[in-house]
C-alpha cells in the first residue's frame, strides 16, 4: 500500500532530504505511523508540515513519528512538531515520538520541548498510550472566590474569563487554574 492509498495526494510533492513513509495503525483508531528518514531544517520544514497537515486533514489525529532514521532536527523542525500537536489536540488527538537519536533528542531538551511530547520506546507502547483513555476530566476549581489585585475585594468567579471588579471597576482575567490577572 502506497502513501497516496492511505492519504490521497500525500506524495504529490517530494523532497530528497526527508523521506516520509506512512502506515495505518489498525490497533488504534485514526492513528498513523510516520517513519522519517533524513533531516528536518529550515529549508524542508514547510514540505514536512504540508505532508503531515494533509494527513491530519484526512482524519488522522493520532500520530506516531518513528524518528529512528532522522539524523538532524533544527529548532524550526521542532516547531513543526509543536504545530502538529496544536492541530491534533483540539480534535481529540495526540502525537508520540519513537526511537529518537541522541543528538536529535538533545535539541529537544536544549529547547525545553522534551517534556511536551510523549516519547515511547516502541510501537506497542504508543498504541497502548492511544488506547488508554486520555480524556480524564479534571475536576473544576470553579466556582472560586478570588481577591481583586487592586482593591482586594473578595469576588466569586463561576468560570474562567474576563470580569470587572464590583468595587474598583478594574478589568480582571481569571484563567483555568483560577489565577487572577489584570486586563
CNS distance restraints for C-alpha pairs under 8 A (distance, minus, plus):
assign (resid   1 and name CA) (resid   5 and name CA) 6.19 0.50 0.50
assign (resid   1 and name CA) (resid   6 and name CA) 7.52 0.50 0.50
assign (resid   2 and name CA) (resid   6 and name CA) 6.87 0.50 0.50
assign (resid   3 and name CA) (resid   7 and name CA) 6.11 0.50 0.50
assign (resid   3 and name CA) (resid   8 and name CA) 7.65 0.50 0.50
assign (resid   3 and name CA) (resid  10 and name CA) 6.13 0.50 0.50
assign (resid   3 and name CA) (resid  11 and name CA) 6.54 0.50 0.50
assign (resid   3 and name CA) (resid  21 and name CA) 6.61 0.50 0.50
assign (resid   3 and name CA) (resid  22 and name CA) 5.70 0.50 0.50
assign (resid   3 and name CA) (resid  23 and name CA) 7.47 0.50 0.50
assign (resid   4 and name CA) (resid   8 and name CA) 4.54 0.50 0.50
assign (resid   4 and name CA) (resid   9 and name CA) 5.45 0.50 0.50
assign (resid   4 and name CA) (resid  10 and name CA) 5.25 0.50 0.50
assign (resid   4 and name CA) (resid  11 and name CA) 6.07 0.50 0.50
assign (resid   6 and name CA) (resid  22 and name CA) 7.69 0.50 0.50
assign (resid   6 and name CA) (resid  23 and name CA) 7.41 0.50 0.50
assign (resid   6 and name CA) (resid  24 and name CA) 7.21 0.50 0.50
assign (resid   7 and name CA) (resid  54 and name CA) 7.38 0.50 0.50
assign (resid   7 and name CA) (resid  55 and name CA) 5.96 0.50 0.50
assign (resid   7 and name CA) (resid  58 and name CA) 6.50 0.50 0.50
assign (resid  10 and name CA) (resid  51 and name CA) 5.97 0.50 0.50
assign (resid  10 and name CA) (resid  54 and name CA) 6.76 0.50 0.50
assign (resid  10 and name CA) (resid  55 and name CA) 7.45 0.50 0.50
assign (resid  11 and name CA) (resid  51 and name CA) 7.90 0.50 0.50
assign (resid  13 and name CA) (resid  47 and name CA) 7.78 0.50 0.50
assign (resid  14 and name CA) (resid  19 and name CA) 7.98 0.50 0.50
assign (resid  15 and name CA) (resid  19 and name CA) 6.98 0.50 0.50
assign (resid  15 and name CA) (resid  44 and name CA) 7.41 0.50 0.50
assign (resid  15 and name CA) (resid  47 and name CA) 7.37 0.50 0.50
assign (resid  17 and name CA) (resid  38 and name CA) 5.50 0.50 0.50
assign (resid  17 and name CA) (resid  39 and name CA) 6.17 0.50 0.50
assign (resid  17 and name CA) (resid  40 and name CA) 7.78 0.50 0.50
assign (resid  17 and name CA) (resid  44 and name CA) 7.43 0.50 0.50
assign (resid  18 and name CA) (resid  36 and name CA) 6.90 0.50 0.50
assign (resid  18 and name CA) (resid  37 and name CA) 5.69 0.50 0.50
assign (resid  18 and name CA) (resid  38 and name CA) 4.64 0.50 0.50
assign (resid  18 and name CA) (resid  39 and name CA) 5.68 0.50 0.50
assign (resid  18 and name CA) (resid  40 and name CA) 6.81 0.50 0.50
assign (resid  18 and name CA) (resid  44 and name CA) 7.52 0.50 0.50
assign (resid  18 and name CA) (resid  48 and name CA) 7.82 0.50 0.50
assign (resid  19 and name CA) (resid  35 and name CA) 7.97 0.50 0.50
assign (resid  19 and name CA) (resid  36 and name CA) 5.83 0.50 0.50
assign (resid  19 and name CA) (resid  37 and name CA) 5.06 0.50 0.50
assign (resid  19 and name CA) (resid  38 and name CA) 6.41 0.50 0.50
assign (resid  20 and name CA) (resid  34 and name CA) 6.30 0.50 0.50
assign (resid  20 and name CA) (resid  35 and name CA) 5.62 0.50 0.50
assign (resid  20 and name CA) (resid  36 and name CA) 4.90 0.50 0.50
assign (resid  20 and name CA) (resid  37 and name CA) 6.59 0.50 0.50
assign (resid  21 and name CA) (resid  34 and name CA) 5.67 0.50 0.50
assign (resid  21 and name CA) (resid  35 and name CA) 5.07 0.50 0.50
assign (resid  21 and name CA) (resid  36 and name CA) 6.75 0.50 0.50
assign (resid  22 and name CA) (resid  32 and name CA) 6.71 0.50 0.50
assign (resid  22 and name CA) (resid  33 and name CA) 5.56 0.50 0.50
assign (resid  22 and name CA) (resid  34 and name CA) 4.58 0.50 0.50
assign (resid  22 and name CA) (resid  35 and name CA) 6.30 0.50 0.50
assign (resid  23 and name CA) (resid  32 and name CA) 5.82 0.50 0.50
assign (resid  23 and name CA) (resid  33 and name CA) 5.15 0.50 0.50
assign (resid  23 and name CA) (resid  34 and name CA) 6.68 0.50 0.50
assign (resid  24 and name CA) (resid  31 and name CA) 6.26 0.50 0.50
assign (resid  24 and name CA) (resid  32 and name CA) 4.73 0.50 0.50
assign (resid  24 and name CA) (resid  33 and name CA) 6.21 0.50 0.50
assign (resid  25 and name CA) (resid  29 and name CA) 7.52 0.50 0.50
assign (resid  25 and name CA) (resid  30 and name CA) 7.88 0.50 0.50
assign (resid  25 and name CA) (resid  31 and name CA) 5.35 0.50 0.50
assign (resid  25 and name CA) (resid  32 and name CA) 5.48 0.50 0.50
assign (resid  25 and name CA) (resid  33 and name CA) 6.44 0.50 0.50
assign (resid  26 and name CA) (resid  31 and name CA) 7.36 0.50 0.50
assign (resid  27 and name CA) (resid 127 and name CA) 6.76 0.50 0.50
assign (resid  28 and name CA) (resid 127 and name CA) 6.07 0.50 0.50
assign (resid  28 and name CA) (resid 130 and name CA) 6.57 0.50 0.50
assign (resid  28 and name CA) (resid 131 and name CA) 6.34 0.50 0.50
assign (resid  29 and name CA) (resid  62 and name CA) 7.94 0.50 0.50
assign (resid  30 and name CA) (resid  59 and name CA) 6.39 0.50 0.50
assign (resid  30 and name CA) (resid  60 and name CA) 4.63 0.50 0.50
assign (resid  30 and name CA) (resid  61 and name CA) 5.99 0.50 0.50
assign (resid  30 and name CA) (resid  62 and name CA) 5.96 0.50 0.50
assign (resid  31 and name CA) (resid  60 and name CA) 5.59 0.50 0.50
assign (resid  31 and name CA) (resid  61 and name CA) 6.46 0.50 0.50
assign (resid  31 and name CA) (resid  62 and name CA) 4.43 0.50 0.50
assign (resid  31 and name CA) (resid  63 and name CA) 5.77 0.50 0.50
assign (resid  31 and name CA) (resid  64 and name CA) 7.50 0.50 0.50
assign (resid  32 and name CA) (resid  60 and name CA) 6.25 0.50 0.50
assign (resid  32 and name CA) (resid  61 and name CA) 7.92 0.50 0.50
assign (resid  32 and name CA) (resid  62 and name CA) 6.30 0.50 0.50
assign (resid  32 and name CA) (resid  63 and name CA) 5.12 0.50 0.50
assign (resid  32 and name CA) (resid  64 and name CA) 6.13 0.50 0.50
assign (resid  33 and name CA) (resid  63 and name CA) 6.13 0.50 0.50
assign (resid  33 and name CA) (resid  64 and name CA) 4.71 0.50 0.50
assign (resid  33 and name CA) (resid  65 and name CA) 6.00 0.50 0.50
assign (resid  33 and name CA) (resid  66 and name CA) 7.06 0.50 0.50
assign (resid  34 and name CA) (resid  63 and name CA) 7.23 0.50 0.50
assign (resid  34 and name CA) (resid  64 and name CA) 6.04 0.50 0.50
assign (resid  34 and name CA) (resid  65 and name CA) 4.85 0.50 0.50
assign (resid  34 and name CA) (resid  66 and name CA) 6.02 0.50 0.50
assign (resid  35 and name CA) (resid  65 and name CA) 5.97 0.50 0.50
assign (resid  35 and name CA) (resid  66 and name CA) 4.66 0.50 0.50
assign (resid  35 and name CA) (resid  67 and name CA) 6.54 0.50 0.50
assign (resid  35 and name CA) (resid  68 and name CA) 7.89 0.50 0.50
assign (resid  35 and name CA) (resid  69 and name CA) 7.66 0.50 0.50
assign (resid  36 and name CA) (resid  65 and name CA) 7.05 0.50 0.50
assign (resid  36 and name CA) (resid  66 and name CA) 6.09 0.50 0.50
assign (resid  36 and name CA) (resid  67 and name CA) 5.53 0.50 0.50
assign (resid  36 and name CA) (resid  68 and name CA) 7.29 0.50 0.50
assign (resid  36 and name CA) (resid  69 and name CA) 5.82 0.50 0.50
assign (resid  36 and name CA) (resid  70 and name CA) 5.91 0.50 0.50
assign (resid  37 and name CA) (resid  67 and name CA) 7.35 0.50 0.50
assign (resid  37 and name CA) (resid  68 and name CA) 7.50 0.50 0.50
assign (resid  37 and name CA) (resid  69 and name CA) 4.25 0.50 0.50
assign (resid  37 and name CA) (resid  70 and name CA) 4.97 0.50 0.50
assign (resid  37 and name CA) (resid  71 and name CA) 7.72 0.50 0.50
assign (resid  38 and name CA) (resid  69 and name CA) 6.21 0.50 0.50
assign (resid  38 and name CA) (resid  70 and name CA) 5.00 0.50 0.50
assign (resid  38 and name CA) (resid  71 and name CA) 6.02 0.50 0.50
assign (resid  38 and name CA) (resid  72 and name CA) 7.35 0.50 0.50
assign (resid  39 and name CA) (resid  70 and name CA) 5.40 0.50 0.50
assign (resid  39 and name CA) (resid  71 and name CA) 5.64 0.50 0.50
assign (resid  39 and name CA) (resid  72 and name CA) 4.75 0.50 0.50
assign (resid  39 and name CA) (resid  73 and name CA) 5.86 0.50 0.50
assign (resid  40 and name CA) (resid  44 and name CA) 6.05 0.50 0.50
assign (resid  40 and name CA) (resid  45 and name CA) 5.78 0.50 0.50
assign (resid  40 and name CA) (resid  48 and name CA) 7.66 0.50 0.50
assign (resid  40 and name CA) (resid  70 and name CA) 7.86 0.50 0.50
assign (resid  40 and name CA) (resid  72 and name CA) 6.29 0.50 0.50
assign (resid  40 and name CA) (resid  73 and name CA) 4.80 0.50 0.50
assign (resid  40 and name CA) (resid  74 and name CA) 6.32 0.50 0.50
assign (resid  40 and name CA) (resid  76 and name CA) 7.91 0.50 0.50
assign (resid  40 and name CA) (resid  77 and name CA) 5.25 0.50 0.50
assign (resid  41 and name CA) (resid  45 and name CA) 5.66 0.50 0.50
assign (resid  41 and name CA) (resid  72 and name CA) 7.73 0.50 0.50
assign (resid  41 and name CA) (resid  73 and name CA) 5.94 0.50 0.50
assign (resid  41 and name CA) (resid  74 and name CA) 4.94 0.50 0.50
assign (resid  41 and name CA) (resid  75 and name CA) 7.58 0.50 0.50
assign (resid  41 and name CA) (resid  76 and name CA) 6.12 0.50 0.50
assign (resid  41 and name CA) (resid  77 and name CA) 5.51 0.50 0.50
assign (resid  42 and name CA) (resid  46 and name CA) 7.79 0.50 0.50
assign (resid  42 and name CA) (resid  74 and name CA) 7.06 0.50 0.50
assign (resid  42 and name CA) (resid  76 and name CA) 5.62 0.50 0.50
assign (resid  42 and name CA) (resid  77 and name CA) 6.97 0.50 0.50
assign (resid  44 and name CA) (resid  48 and name CA) 6.36 0.50 0.50
assign (resid  45 and name CA) (resid  49 and name CA) 6.04 0.50 0.50
assign (resid  45 and name CA) (resid  76 and name CA) 6.81 0.50 0.50
assign (resid  45 and name CA) (resid  77 and name CA) 5.71 0.50 0.50
assign (resid  45 and name CA) (resid  80 and name CA) 6.84 0.50 0.50
assign (resid  46 and name CA) (resid  50 and name CA) 6.14 0.50 0.50
assign (resid  47 and name CA) (resid  51 and name CA) 6.33 0.50 0.50
assign (resid  48 and name CA) (resid  52 and name CA) 6.32 0.50 0.50
assign (resid  48 and name CA) (resid  80 and name CA) 7.75 0.50 0.50
assign (resid  49 and name CA) (resid  53 and name CA) 5.85 0.50 0.50
assign (resid  49 and name CA) (resid  80 and name CA) 6.18 0.50 0.50
assign (resid  49 and name CA) (resid  84 and name CA) 7.93 0.50 0.50
assign (resid  50 and name CA) (resid  54 and name CA) 6.14 0.50 0.50
assign (resid  51 and name CA) (resid  55 and name CA) 6.66 0.50 0.50
assign (resid  52 and name CA) (resid  56 and name CA) 6.32 0.50 0.50
assign (resid  52 and name CA) (resid  84 and name CA) 7.66 0.50 0.50
assign (resid  53 and name CA) (resid  57 and name CA) 6.09 0.50 0.50
assign (resid  53 and name CA) (resid  84 and name CA) 7.43 0.50 0.50
assign (resid  54 and name CA) (resid  58 and name CA) 6.24 0.50 0.50
assign (resid  55 and name CA) (resid  59 and name CA) 6.76 0.50 0.50
assign (resid  55 and name CA) (resid  60 and name CA) 5.76 0.50 0.50
assign (resid  56 and name CA) (resid  60 and name CA) 4.80 0.50 0.50
assign (resid  56 and name CA) (resid  61 and name CA) 5.56 0.50 0.50
assign (resid  56 and name CA) (resid  87 and name CA) 7.82 0.50 0.50
assign (resid  56 and name CA) (resid  88 and name CA) 7.21 0.50 0.50
assign (resid  61 and name CA) (resid  88 and name CA) 5.12 0.50 0.50
assign (resid  61 and name CA) (resid  89 and name CA) 7.89 0.50 0.50
assign (resid  61 and name CA) (resid  91 and name CA) 6.83 0.50 0.50
assign (resid  61 and name CA) (resid  92 and name CA) 7.16 0.50 0.50
assign (resid  61 and name CA) (resid  93 and name CA) 4.56 0.50 0.50
assign (resid  61 and name CA) (resid  94 and name CA) 6.48 0.50 0.50
assign (resid  61 and name CA) (resid  95 and name CA) 7.89 0.50 0.50
assign (resid  62 and name CA) (resid  88 and name CA) 7.35 0.50 0.50
assign (resid  62 and name CA) (resid  93 and name CA) 4.92 0.50 0.50
assign (resid  62 and name CA) (resid  94 and name CA) 5.14 0.50 0.50
assign (resid  62 and name CA) (resid  95 and name CA) 5.70 0.50 0.50
assign (resid  62 and name CA) (resid 130 and name CA) 7.37 0.50 0.50
assign (resid  63 and name CA) (resid  93 and name CA) 7.85 0.50 0.50
assign (resid  63 and name CA) (resid  94 and name CA) 6.49 0.50 0.50
assign (resid  63 and name CA) (resid  95 and name CA) 4.62 0.50 0.50
assign (resid  63 and name CA) (resid  96 and name CA) 6.31 0.50 0.50
assign (resid  64 and name CA) (resid  95 and name CA) 5.69 0.50 0.50
assign (resid  64 and name CA) (resid  96 and name CA) 4.73 0.50 0.50
assign (resid  64 and name CA) (resid  97 and name CA) 5.93 0.50 0.50
assign (resid  64 and name CA) (resid  98 and name CA) 7.19 0.50 0.50
assign (resid  64 and name CA) (resid 123 and name CA) 7.99 0.50 0.50
assign (resid  64 and name CA) (resid 126 and name CA) 7.14 0.50 0.50
assign (resid  65 and name CA) (resid  95 and name CA) 7.52 0.50 0.50
assign (resid  65 and name CA) (resid  96 and name CA) 6.16 0.50 0.50
assign (resid  65 and name CA) (resid  97 and name CA) 4.91 0.50 0.50
assign (resid  65 and name CA) (resid  98 and name CA) 6.02 0.50 0.50
assign (resid  66 and name CA) (resid  97 and name CA) 6.17 0.50 0.50
assign (resid  66 and name CA) (resid  98 and name CA) 4.73 0.50 0.50
assign (resid  66 and name CA) (resid  99 and name CA) 6.07 0.50 0.50
assign (resid  66 and name CA) (resid 100 and name CA) 7.63 0.50 0.50
assign (resid  67 and name CA) (resid  97 and name CA) 6.77 0.50 0.50
assign (resid  67 and name CA) (resid  98 and name CA) 5.75 0.50 0.50
assign (resid  67 and name CA) (resid  99 and name CA) 5.43 0.50 0.50
assign (resid  67 and name CA) (resid 100 and name CA) 5.11 0.50 0.50
assign (resid  67 and name CA) (resid 101 and name CA) 7.23 0.50 0.50
assign (resid  68 and name CA) (resid  98 and name CA) 7.15 0.50 0.50
assign (resid  68 and name CA) (resid  99 and name CA) 4.79 0.50 0.50
assign (resid  68 and name CA) (resid 100 and name CA) 5.63 0.50 0.50
assign (resid  68 and name CA) (resid 101 and name CA) 6.22 0.50 0.50
assign (resid  70 and name CA) (resid 100 and name CA) 7.61 0.50 0.50
assign (resid  70 and name CA) (resid 101 and name CA) 7.17 0.50 0.50
assign (resid  70 and name CA) (resid 104 and name CA) 7.73 0.50 0.50
assign (resid  71 and name CA) (resid 101 and name CA) 6.85 0.50 0.50
assign (resid  71 and name CA) (resid 103 and name CA) 7.72 0.50 0.50
assign (resid  71 and name CA) (resid 104 and name CA) 6.75 0.50 0.50
assign (resid  72 and name CA) (resid 103 and name CA) 7.43 0.50 0.50
assign (resid  72 and name CA) (resid 104 and name CA) 5.70 0.50 0.50
assign (resid  73 and name CA) (resid  77 and name CA) 5.42 0.50 0.50
assign (resid  73 and name CA) (resid  78 and name CA) 6.67 0.50 0.50
assign (resid  73 and name CA) (resid 104 and name CA) 5.96 0.50 0.50
assign (resid  73 and name CA) (resid 107 and name CA) 7.37 0.50 0.50
assign (resid  74 and name CA) (resid  78 and name CA) 6.47 0.50 0.50
assign (resid  74 and name CA) (resid 107 and name CA) 7.47 0.50 0.50
assign (resid  75 and name CA) (resid  79 and name CA) 6.19 0.50 0.50
assign (resid  75 and name CA) (resid 107 and name CA) 7.44 0.50 0.50
assign (resid  75 and name CA) (resid 111 and name CA) 7.62 0.50 0.50
assign (resid  76 and name CA) (resid  80 and name CA) 6.46 0.50 0.50
assign (resid  77 and name CA) (resid  81 and name CA) 6.78 0.50 0.50
assign (resid  78 and name CA) (resid  82 and name CA) 6.40 0.50 0.50
assign (resid  78 and name CA) (resid 108 and name CA) 7.12 0.50 0.50
assign (resid  79 and name CA) (resid  83 and name CA) 6.24 0.50 0.50
assign (resid  80 and name CA) (resid  84 and name CA) 6.34 0.50 0.50
assign (resid  81 and name CA) (resid  85 and name CA) 6.32 0.50 0.50
assign (resid  82 and name CA) (resid  86 and name CA) 6.34 0.50 0.50
assign (resid  83 and name CA) (resid  87 and name CA) 6.16 0.50 0.50
assign (resid  84 and name CA) (resid  88 and name CA) 6.22 0.50 0.50
assign (resid  84 and name CA) (resid  95 and name CA) 7.94 0.50 0.50
assign (resid  85 and name CA) (resid  89 and name CA) 5.96 0.50 0.50
assign (resid  85 and name CA) (resid  94 and name CA) 6.20 0.50 0.50
assign (resid  85 and name CA) (resid  95 and name CA) 6.41 0.50 0.50
assign (resid  86 and name CA) (resid  90 and name CA) 7.26 0.50 0.50
assign (resid  87 and name CA) (resid  91 and name CA) 7.42 0.50 0.50
assign (resid  88 and name CA) (resid  92 and name CA) 6.49 0.50 0.50
assign (resid  88 and name CA) (resid  93 and name CA) 4.72 0.50 0.50
assign (resid  88 and name CA) (resid  94 and name CA) 5.79 0.50 0.50
assign (resid  88 and name CA) (resid  95 and name CA) 7.91 0.50 0.50
assign (resid  89 and name CA) (resid  93 and name CA) 4.86 0.50 0.50
assign (resid  89 and name CA) (resid  94 and name CA) 5.63 0.50 0.50
assign (resid  95 and name CA) (resid 117 and name CA) 7.22 0.50 0.50
assign (resid  95 and name CA) (resid 118 and name CA) 6.69 0.50 0.50
assign (resid  96 and name CA) (resid 117 and name CA) 6.64 0.50 0.50
assign (resid  96 and name CA) (resid 118 and name CA) 4.83 0.50 0.50
assign (resid  96 and name CA) (resid 119 and name CA) 5.64 0.50 0.50
assign (resid  96 and name CA) (resid 120 and name CA) 6.76 0.50 0.50
assign (resid  96 and name CA) (resid 126 and name CA) 6.54 0.50 0.50
assign (resid  97 and name CA) (resid 117 and name CA) 7.14 0.50 0.50
assign (resid  97 and name CA) (resid 118 and name CA) 6.22 0.50 0.50
assign (resid  97 and name CA) (resid 119 and name CA) 4.81 0.50 0.50
assign (resid  97 and name CA) (resid 120 and name CA) 6.30 0.50 0.50
assign (resid  98 and name CA) (resid 119 and name CA) 6.00 0.50 0.50
assign (resid  98 and name CA) (resid 120 and name CA) 5.38 0.50 0.50
assign (resid  98 and name CA) (resid 121 and name CA) 5.80 0.50 0.50
assign (resid  98 and name CA) (resid 122 and name CA) 6.24 0.50 0.50
assign (resid  98 and name CA) (resid 123 and name CA) 7.58 0.50 0.50
assign (resid  99 and name CA) (resid 120 and name CA) 7.60 0.50 0.50
assign (resid  99 and name CA) (resid 121 and name CA) 6.25 0.50 0.50
assign (resid  99 and name CA) (resid 122 and name CA) 7.35 0.50 0.50
assign (resid 100 and name CA) (resid 104 and name CA) 6.41 0.50 0.50
assign (resid 100 and name CA) (resid 105 and name CA) 5.92 0.50 0.50
assign (resid 101 and name CA) (resid 105 and name CA) 6.09 0.50 0.50
assign (resid 102 and name CA) (resid 106 and name CA) 6.10 0.50 0.50
assign (resid 103 and name CA) (resid 107 and name CA) 6.75 0.50 0.50
assign (resid 104 and name CA) (resid 108 and name CA) 6.75 0.50 0.50
assign (resid 105 and name CA) (resid 109 and name CA) 6.26 0.50 0.50
assign (resid 105 and name CA) (resid 114 and name CA) 7.57 0.50 0.50
assign (resid 106 and name CA) (resid 110 and name CA) 6.00 0.50 0.50
assign (resid 107 and name CA) (resid 111 and name CA) 6.18 0.50 0.50
assign (resid 108 and name CA) (resid 112 and name CA) 6.21 0.50 0.50
assign (resid 108 and name CA) (resid 113 and name CA) 5.08 0.50 0.50
assign (resid 108 and name CA) (resid 114 and name CA) 5.14 0.50 0.50
assign (resid 109 and name CA) (resid 113 and name CA) 5.90 0.50 0.50
assign (resid 109 and name CA) (resid 114 and name CA) 5.11 0.50 0.50
assign (resid 113 and name CA) (resid 117 and name CA) 6.97 0.50 0.50
assign (resid 120 and name CA) (resid 125 and name CA) 6.20 0.50 0.50
assign (resid 120 and name CA) (resid 126 and name CA) 6.15 0.50 0.50
assign (resid 121 and name CA) (resid 125 and name CA) 6.78 0.50 0.50
assign (resid 121 and name CA) (resid 126 and name CA) 7.99 0.50 0.50
assign (resid 122 and name CA) (resid 126 and name CA) 6.48 0.50 0.50
assign (resid 123 and name CA) (resid 127 and name CA) 6.18 0.50 0.50
assign (resid 124 and name CA) (resid 128 and name CA) 6.17 0.50 0.50
assign (resid 125 and name CA) (resid 129 and name CA) 6.11 0.50 0.50
assign (resid 126 and name CA) (resid 130 and name CA) 6.43 0.50 0.50
assign (resid 127 and name CA) (resid 131 and name CA) 6.10 0.50 0.50
assign (resid 128 and name CA) (resid 132 and name CA) 6.14 0.50 0.50
assign (resid 130 and name CA) (resid 134 and name CA) 7.39 0.50 0.50
assign (resid 141 and name CA) (resid 177 and name CA) 7.33 0.50 0.50
assign (resid 141 and name CA) (resid 178 and name CA) 7.16 0.50 0.50
assign (resid 142 and name CA) (resid 157 and name CA) 6.85 0.50 0.50
assign (resid 142 and name CA) (resid 158 and name CA) 5.37 0.50 0.50
assign (resid 142 and name CA) (resid 159 and name CA) 5.67 0.50 0.50
assign (resid 142 and name CA) (resid 160 and name CA) 7.90 0.50 0.50
assign (resid 142 and name CA) (resid 178 and name CA) 7.80 0.50 0.50
assign (resid 143 and name CA) (resid 156 and name CA) 6.73 0.50 0.50
assign (resid 143 and name CA) (resid 157 and name CA) 5.50 0.50 0.50
assign (resid 143 and name CA) (resid 158 and name CA) 4.09 0.50 0.50
assign (resid 143 and name CA) (resid 159 and name CA) 6.35 0.50 0.50
assign (resid 144 and name CA) (resid 156 and name CA) 5.68 0.50 0.50
assign (resid 144 and name CA) (resid 157 and name CA) 5.29 0.50 0.50
assign (resid 144 and name CA) (resid 158 and name CA) 6.45 0.50 0.50
assign (resid 144 and name CA) (resid 178 and name CA) 7.25 0.50 0.50
assign (resid 145 and name CA) (resid 154 and name CA) 6.46 0.50 0.50
assign (resid 145 and name CA) (resid 155 and name CA) 5.48 0.50 0.50
assign (resid 145 and name CA) (resid 156 and name CA) 4.39 0.50 0.50
assign (resid 145 and name CA) (resid 157 and name CA) 6.17 0.50 0.50
assign (resid 146 and name CA) (resid 154 and name CA) 5.68 0.50 0.50
assign (resid 146 and name CA) (resid 155 and name CA) 5.28 0.50 0.50
assign (resid 146 and name CA) (resid 156 and name CA) 6.24 0.50 0.50
assign (resid 146 and name CA) (resid 157 and name CA) 7.11 0.50 0.50
assign (resid 146 and name CA) (resid 178 and name CA) 7.86 0.50 0.50
assign (resid 146 and name CA) (resid 180 and name CA) 7.35 0.50 0.50
assign (resid 147 and name CA) (resid 152 and name CA) 5.01 0.50 0.50
assign (resid 147 and name CA) (resid 153 and name CA) 5.46 0.50 0.50
assign (resid 147 and name CA) (resid 154 and name CA) 4.60 0.50 0.50
assign (resid 147 and name CA) (resid 155 and name CA) 5.99 0.50 0.50
assign (resid 147 and name CA) (resid 180 and name CA) 7.89 0.50 0.50
assign (resid 148 and name CA) (resid 152 and name CA) 4.52 0.50 0.50
assign (resid 148 and name CA) (resid 153 and name CA) 5.35 0.50 0.50
assign (resid 148 and name CA) (resid 154 and name CA) 6.58 0.50 0.50
assign (resid 148 and name CA) (resid 155 and name CA) 7.10 0.50 0.50
assign (resid 148 and name CA) (resid 165 and name CA) 6.73 0.50 0.50
assign (resid 148 and name CA) (resid 172 and name CA) 7.68 0.50 0.50
assign (resid 148 and name CA) (resid 180 and name CA) 7.62 0.50 0.50
assign (resid 149 and name CA) (resid 180 and name CA) 7.58 0.50 0.50
assign (resid 149 and name CA) (resid 181 and name CA) 7.74 0.50 0.50
assign (resid 149 and name CA) (resid 182 and name CA) 7.68 0.50 0.50
assign (resid 150 and name CA) (resid 168 and name CA) 7.53 0.50 0.50
assign (resid 150 and name CA) (resid 170 and name CA) 7.47 0.50 0.50
assign (resid 151 and name CA) (resid 167 and name CA) 7.39 0.50 0.50
assign (resid 151 and name CA) (resid 168 and name CA) 6.46 0.50 0.50
assign (resid 153 and name CA) (resid 165 and name CA) 7.83 0.50 0.50
assign (resid 153 and name CA) (resid 167 and name CA) 6.75 0.50 0.50
assign (resid 155 and name CA) (resid 165 and name CA) 7.43 0.50 0.50
assign (resid 155 and name CA) (resid 166 and name CA) 7.98 0.50 0.50
assign (resid 157 and name CA) (resid 174 and name CA) 7.99 0.50 0.50
assign (resid 159 and name CA) (resid 176 and name CA) 7.96 0.50 0.50
assign (resid 160 and name CA) (resid 173 and name CA) 7.58 0.50 0.50
assign (resid 160 and name CA) (resid 174 and name CA) 5.05 0.50 0.50
assign (resid 160 and name CA) (resid 175 and name CA) 5.16 0.50 0.50
assign (resid 160 and name CA) (resid 176 and name CA) 5.48 0.50 0.50
assign (resid 160 and name CA) (resid 178 and name CA) 7.01 0.50 0.50
assign (resid 161 and name CA) (resid 173 and name CA) 5.59 0.50 0.50
assign (resid 161 and name CA) (resid 174 and name CA) 5.28 0.50 0.50
assign (resid 161 and name CA) (resid 175 and name CA) 6.44 0.50 0.50
assign (resid 162 and name CA) (resid 171 and name CA) 6.89 0.50 0.50
assign (resid 162 and name CA) (resid 172 and name CA) 5.54 0.50 0.50
assign (resid 162 and name CA) (resid 173 and name CA) 4.30 0.50 0.50
assign (resid 162 and name CA) (resid 174 and name CA) 6.31 0.50 0.50
assign (resid 162 and name CA) (resid 183 and name CA) 7.49 0.50 0.50
assign (resid 163 and name CA) (resid 171 and name CA) 5.67 0.50 0.50
assign (resid 163 and name CA) (resid 172 and name CA) 5.12 0.50 0.50
assign (resid 163 and name CA) (resid 173 and name CA) 6.24 0.50 0.50
assign (resid 163 and name CA) (resid 174 and name CA) 7.83 0.50 0.50
assign (resid 164 and name CA) (resid 169 and name CA) 5.37 0.50 0.50
assign (resid 164 and name CA) (resid 170 and name CA) 5.51 0.50 0.50
assign (resid 164 and name CA) (resid 171 and name CA) 4.45 0.50 0.50
assign (resid 164 and name CA) (resid 172 and name CA) 5.89 0.50 0.50
assign (resid 165 and name CA) (resid 169 and name CA) 4.64 0.50 0.50
assign (resid 165 and name CA) (resid 170 and name CA) 5.32 0.50 0.50
assign (resid 165 and name CA) (resid 171 and name CA) 6.43 0.50 0.50
assign (resid 165 and name CA) (resid 172 and name CA) 7.02 0.50 0.50
assign (resid 170 and name CA) (resid 182 and name CA) 7.54 0.50 0.50
assign (resid 170 and name CA) (resid 183 and name CA) 7.76 0.50 0.50
assign (resid 171 and name CA) (resid 182 and name CA) 6.15 0.50 0.50
assign (resid 171 and name CA) (resid 183 and name CA) 5.02 0.50 0.50
assign (resid 172 and name CA) (resid 180 and name CA) 6.60 0.50 0.50
assign (resid 172 and name CA) (resid 181 and name CA) 5.69 0.50 0.50
assign (resid 172 and name CA) (resid 182 and name CA) 4.63 0.50 0.50
assign (resid 172 and name CA) (resid 183 and name CA) 4.99 0.50 0.50
assign (resid 173 and name CA) (resid 180 and name CA) 5.76 0.50 0.50
assign (resid 173 and name CA) (resid 181 and name CA) 5.08 0.50 0.50
assign (resid 173 and name CA) (resid 182 and name CA) 5.94 0.50 0.50
assign (resid 173 and name CA) (resid 183 and name CA) 5.75 0.50 0.50
assign (resid 174 and name CA) (resid 178 and name CA) 5.60 0.50 0.50
assign (resid 174 and name CA) (resid 179 and name CA) 5.48 0.50 0.50
assign (resid 174 and name CA) (resid 180 and name CA) 4.64 0.50 0.50
assign (resid 174 and name CA) (resid 181 and name CA) 6.32 0.50 0.50
assign (resid 175 and name CA) (resid 179 and name CA) 5.50 0.50 0.50
assign (resid 175 and name CA) (resid 180 and name CA) 6.84 0.50 0.50
